[in-house]
């Protein structure tokens, strides 16, 4: 009995100590000869077992060997299943032919390609200028018989235009002096200027205003200066004008309605005569009040018609002028016209109207 137990224990110990090689799990697995090399490469793997390989990395595994599972059948809808009818159009192709680019448009030629660039001041482009000229005038006094003289003239100016996304501003200023060395009495200054501002309150409503002035001189033969007698004047009396306009324009599509009020003041300098006396031209000073209404139809066509009506009231500082006439008056004027745009380079304007003035 003791010998049988000892024999069984010896056989159990022999079976545990002797390793048995396991059959390869997959075709192409490493054999016993290659196991030690693989075990050396991976110390965590049991050297008595073959490494496990991914069948997708083994080109010898094709899936059609004997004993391989059959391939999966192709995908098909369930029996009796009905696909909903699509109401959307098929999607467009992902690749389309690129359309040919449109022909290049000819750039509009610059009206003044050599104009100065100007100076930018807070979004307002300034164009200062200065000019000097000279010549000869055979009758600067416009009298008969006349006498000629050489002349020299100097002028300075300033143009301003805004470059804003909204609103607009523009101004023009001029000042000059003409000197006649042989006839000092005919030398005279002159100046003019106007400034316009437009404020865009809304997309269709704009408010605008204008300031203007002029300084000019009268010829000795002017009806205002001529005395009709034997005493002649010695110079060119000055005339000063100042004006103001305020108003707005409302758009209704292509139709635009505008209403503006005007205020102008005209003043005359007295004329000094050859005998030392003066002619009181200042009696002709007056103030004019006006109201202007305008209708425009800007349809974008070649012809853009408009209608305008204006009324004014003149009031002089003196009831009678220098010749003894009452000059207070009221006036009314109406006009119909159209702006023409035949093409990009040819534009025009045509209008006809009628005006009347009644003196009080």
C-alpha positions in Angstrom: 0.0 0.0 0.0 2.8 2.4 0.9 4.5 1.5 -2.4 1.4 2.4 -4.5 1.1 5.8 -2.8 4.7 6.6 -3.4 4.5 5.6 -7.1 1.4 7.8 -7.6 3.2 10.8 -6.0 6.3 10.3 -8.2 4.1 10.2 -11.3 2.3 13.4 -10.3 5.6 15.2 -9.6 7.0 14.1 -13.0 3.9 15.3 -14.8 4.1 18.8 -13.2 7.8 19.2 -13.8 7.7 18.2 -17.5 6.4 20.9 -19.7 4.1 19.9 -22.6 4.1 21.9 -25.8 0.7 23.3 -26.7 -0.5 23.0 -30.2 -0.4 26.3 -32.2 -3.6 28.3 -31.9 -3.4 29.7 -35.5 -1.9 28.7 -38.7 1.4 30.4 -39.2 2.2 30.5 -35.5 5.7 30.1 -34.3 7.1 26.6 -33.7 9.1 25.3 -30.7 12.3 26.2 -32.6 11.3 29.9 -32.8 9.8 30.1 -29.3 13.0 30.9 -27.4 13.8 33.8 -29.9 10.3 35.2 -29.4 10.5 34.8 -25.7 13.7 36.7 -25.7 12.0 39.5 -27.6 9.1 39.6 -25.1 10.2 38.7 -21.6 6.5 38.8 -20.3 5.5 36.0 -22.6 5.6 32.3 -21.7 8.4 30.8 -23.7 6.5 27.5 -23.9 3.6 29.1 -25.8 3.5 30.4 -29.4 2.7 34.2 -29.8 -0.8 35.1 -30.8 -1.0 37.0 -34.1 -3.7 39.2 -35.6 -5.2 37.3 -38.5 -5.8 40.6 -40.4 -2.0 41.1 -40.5 -1.3 37.7 -41.8 -1.5 37.6 -45.6 -1.8 33.8 -45.6 -5.2 34.0 -43.9 -7.8 34.4 -46.7 -11.0 33.2 -45.1 -11.6 30.6 -47.7 -9.5 27.8 -46.2 -11.2 24.5 -45.1 -12.7 24.9 -41.7 -13.0 28.7 -41.9 -16.4 30.3 -41.0 -18.5 31.3 -44.1 -18.5 35.0 -45.0 -21.3 37.3 -43.8 -24.2 37.8 -46.3 -24.5 41.2 -48.0 -26.7 43.9 -46.2 -30.3 43.8 -47.3 -33.4 45.4 -45.9 -35.7 43.4 -43.7 -38.3 41.4 -45.4 -41.5 43.4 -45.8 -39.8 46.7 -45.0 -40.7 49.7 -47.1 -38.5 52.7 -47.5 -40.3 56.1 -47.3 -40.6 57.9 -50.5 -38.2 60.9 -50.5 -39.8 64.3 -51.4 -36.5 66.2 -51.6 -34.7 66.5 -55.0 -31.5 64.6 -55.3 -28.5 66.5 -54.1 -26.4 68.3 -56.6 -23.2 66.9 -57.8 -20.2 67.6 -55.6 -18.0 68.6 -58.5 -19.3 71.2 -60.9 -17.7 73.0 -63.8 -16.4 76.4 -62.8 -18.1 79.1 -64.8 -16.0 81.3 -67.0 -15.3 84.7 -65.4 -17.2 87.7 -66.8 -15.2 89.9 -69.2 -13.3 92.7 -67.5 -15.1 96.0 -67.4 -13.3 99.0 -68.7 -12.3 101.4 -66.0 -13.8 104.9 -66.4 -11.2 107.4 -67.3 -10.3 109.9 -64.7 -11.6 113.4 -65.5 -8.5 115.0 -64.2 -5.7 112.4 -63.8 -3.1 115.0 -62.9 -5.1 116.7 -60.2 -3.3 117.1 -56.8 -4.0 114.5 -54.2 -4.8 117.0 -51.5 -4.4 116.9 -47.7 -6.5 114.6 -45.5 -7.7 116.3 -42.4 -10.1 114.2 -40.2 -11.8 112.7 -43.2 -12.0 115.9 -45.2 -9.8 116.2 -48.3 -8.3 119.7 -48.6 -7.1 121.1 -51.9 -5.3 124.5 -51.4 -4.3 126.5 -54.5 -2.5 129.6 -55.5 -2.2 131.3 -58.9 -0.4 134.3 -60.3 -1.2 135.8 -63.7 -0.7 139.0 -65.7 -1.6 140.7 -68.9 -2.9 143.8 -70.6 -6.4 145.3 -70.6 -7.2 148.0 -73.2 -10.2 149.3 -71.2 -10.4 148.1 -67.6 -12.8 151.0 -66.6 -15.3 150.0 -69.4 -15.7 153.7 -70.3 -15.6 155.6 -73.6 -13.1 156.8 -74.4 -11.1 154.2 -72.5 -7.5 153.9 -71.4 -5.5 150.7 -71.3 -3.2 149.3 -68.6 -1.2 146.2 -67.8 -2.4 144.2 -64.8 -1.2 141.7 -62.3 -3.5 139.3 -60.5 -3.0 136.9 -57.6 -5.5 134.4 -56.3 -5.7 131.8 -53.5 -8.3 129.1 -53.1 -9.3 126.1 -51.0 -11.5 123.2 -51.9 -12.8 120.8 -49.3 -14.7 117.5 -49.8 -15.6 115.0 -47.1 -14.9 111.2 -47.4 -17.4 110.0 -44.8 -19.6 106.9 -44.9 -22.6 109.0 -43.9 -23.3 112.7 -44.3 -21.4 115.0 -46.7 -19.5 118.3 -46.6 -18.0 120.4 -49.3 -16.7 123.9 -49.5 -15.1 126.3 -52.0 -13.3 129.5 -51.1 -11.6 132.0 -53.5 -9.9 135.4 -52.8 -8.0 137.5 -55.3 -6.8 141.0 -56.2 -6.3 142.6 -59.5 -3.8 145.5 -59.7 -3.7 148.0 -62.6 -0.4 150.0 -62.2 -1.4 152.7 -64.8 -5.0 153.0 -63.4 -4.9 152.6 -59.6 -8.6 153.5 -59.3 -9.5 150.3 -61.2 -7.6 148.0 -58.9 -10.0 145.9 -56.8 -10.4 142.8 -54.7 -12.8 140.0 -55.2 -13.8 136.9 -53.3 -16.4 134.2 -53.1 -17.2 131.1 -51.1 -19.8 128.6 -50.2 -20.0 125.7 -47.8 -22.6 122.9 -47.9 -23.4 120.3 -45.2 -25.8 117.3 -45.5 -26.9 115.3 -42.5 -28.5 111.9 -43.2 -31.1 111.6 -40.5 -32.5 108.3 -41.8 -32.2 106.3 -45.0 -34.8 108.4 -46.7 -34.6 111.8 -44.9 -31.7 114.2 -45.2 -31.2 117.7 -43.7 -28.9 120.2 -45.5 -27.7 123.7 -45.1 -25.5 126.1 -47.1 -23.5 129.3 -46.3 -22.4 131.6 -49.1 -20.8 135.0 -49.7 -19.4 137.1 -52.5 -17.3 140.3 -52.7 -17.3 142.0 -56.1 -17.0 145.5 -57.6 -19.2 147.5 -59.9 -18.1 149.1 -63.2 -18.4 152.9 -63.4 -20.9 152.3 -66.2 -23.2 150.2 -64.1 -26.7 151.5 -63.9 -26.4 151.6 -60.1 -23.2 153.7 -60.2 -23.9 156.0 -63.2 -25.2 159.4 -62.0 -26.2 160.6 -65.5 -24.4 163.9 -64.9 -21.0 165.4 -65.6 -19.4 164.2 -62.3 -17.7 160.9 -62.7 -16.8 158.3 -60.1 -13.2 157.7 -59.1 -13.3 153.9 -58.4 -15.2 150.7 -58.4 -17.6 150.5 -55.5 -17.8 147.1 -53.8 -20.9 144.9 -53.4 -21.2 142.4 -50.5 -23.6 139.5 -50.4 -24.2 136.9 -47.8 -26.7 134.0 -47.8 -28.0 131.1 -45.9 -30.1 128.1 -46.9 -31.7 125.5 -44.6 -34.0 122.6 -45.5 -34.5 118.9 -46.1 -35.4 116.2 -48.6 -37.7 113.2 -48.0 -37.6 110.2 -50.4 -40.5 107.9 -51.2 -38.9 105.4 -53.4 -38.0 107.1 -56.7 -39.9 110.2 -55.6 -38.1 112.9 -53.7 -39.8 116.0 -52.1 -37.6 118.9 -51.0 -38.3 122.1 -49.1 -35.8 124.8 -48.4 -35.8 128.3 -46.9 -33.4 131.0 -48.0 -32.1 134.3 -46.5 -29.9 136.7 -48.4 -28.4 140.0 -47.6 -27.0 142.5 -50.2 -25.0 145.6 -49.3 -23.5 148.3 -51.6 -20.6 150.5 -50.8 -21.0 154.3 -51.5 -19.3 155.7 -54.6 -16.8 158.5 -54.2 -17.1 161.1 -57.0 -14.4 163.2 -58.6 -15.6 166.4 -56.9 -15.1 164.9 -53.4 -18.8 164.1 -52.8 -20.2 160.6 -52.5 -23.1 158.7 -54.0 -25.2 157.0 -51.4 -25.5 153.6 -53.0 -26.1 152.1 -49.5 -29.8 153.1 -49.9 -30.1 150.1 -52.2 -29.2 147.6 -49.4 -31.9 144.9 -49.0 -32.7 141.6 -47.5 -34.5 138.8 -49.4 -36.5 136.0 -47.8 -37.3 132.9 -50.0 -39.0 129.5 -50.0 -38.2 126.8 -52.6 -40.1 123.6 -53.2 -38.9 120.8 -55.5 -40.2 117.5 -56.7 -37.7 115.0 -58.3 -38.4 111.6 -60.0 -35.1 109.7 -60.0 -36.2 106.5 -61.8 -32.7 105.7 -62.9 -33.6 106.1 -66.6 -32.0 108.4 -69.1 -34.4 111.2 -68.2 -35.0 112.3 -64.6 -37.7 115.0 -64.6 -38.3 117.5 -61.9 -40.5 120.5 -61.0 -39.6 123.5 -58.9 -41.4 126.5 -57.6 -39.8 129.5 -55.7 -41.2 132.6 -54.0 -39.3 135.5 -52.4 -39.8 138.7 -50.6 -37.4 141.7 -50.9 -37.3 144.4 -48.3 -34.9 147.4 -48.7 -33.4 149.4 -45.8 -34.7 152.6 -47.4 -38.3 153.0 -48.8 -36.8 154.8 -51.8 -33.6 154.0 -53.6 -30.9 156.6 -54.7 -33.0 157.5 -57.7 -36.2 158.0 -55.7 -38.0 154.7 -56.7 -39.7 152.3 -54.3 -37.9 149.0 -54.7 -39.6 146.6 -52.3 -41.0 143.7 -54.2 -42.2 140.1 -54.2 -41.5 137.5 -56.8 -42.6 134.1 -58.0 -40.9 131.6 -60.3 -41.7 128.2 -61.6 -39.7 125.7 -63.7 -40.0 122.3 -65.3 -36.9 120.4 -66.3 -35.0 117.2 -66.6 -31.5 115.9 -66.0 -30.2 113.8 -68.8 -27.7 110.9 -68.5 -27.2 109.6 -72.1 -24.1 107.5 -71.0 -21.3 107.6 -68.5 -19.5 110.5 -70.2 -22.4 112.6 -71.6 -24.9 114.3 -69.3 -27.1 117.3 -69.7 -29.8 119.5 -68.3 -32.9 121.1 -69.8 -35.5 123.3 -68.3 -38.0 126.1 -69.0 -39.8 128.3 -66.6 -41.5 131.6 -66.0 -41.0 134.2 -63.3 -42.7 137.5 -62.3 -42.0 140.3 -59.9 -44.4 142.8 -58.4 -43.1 146.0 -56.8 -45.0 147.5 -53.9 
